[in-house]
Amino acid sequence: MKHIVLKIAAGGLLLIAPAIAEAAQGISTANVNMRAGPSTRYPAVAVIPNGTPLQIRGCLADTPWCDVEFYGGRGWVSGQYVQATYEQRRIYVGPQYYRPLGIPTVTFSVGPYWDRYYRNRDFYRDRDRWRRGPDYYYRDRGPYRP
């Protein structure tokens, strides 16, 4: 019986280890909007105060936008407003530092991300419009207004 409990506990640790490993410690460098997607044109979901610790869950490969966790909420912040410690100094989070910091490269899709984190937000009802990307609504028509 004792061996079964140990095997179950070990199996549980193996399942959560990747989730623990896929986060890096960061800190905000300004009062910055955490957004519903990787652009300033996505809705703001929170304001992260300057100097606040946050968890970096992953960043886009081609641009320094990172999926972060802040007080249990999730959203996107530009890497120019997030620092992490690398070789005993604070650096801004950019693609050249993802691997050394242990930050995974991720992708973004409105559907699954918003379904998971924003179902209770007012802007969620417009998610089908946002699937084309935030710039679609600014092209030739001015800013999108719900």
Secondary structure, DSSP 8 states (H G I E B T S, - for coil): -HHHHHHHHHHHHHHHHHHHHT-EEEEESSSEEEESSSSTTS-EEEEE-TT-EEEEEEEESSS-EEEEEETTEEEEEEGGGEEEEETTEEEE--GGGHHHHT--EE---HHHHHHHH-TTSGGGGGHHHHTT-GGGGTTTT-S---
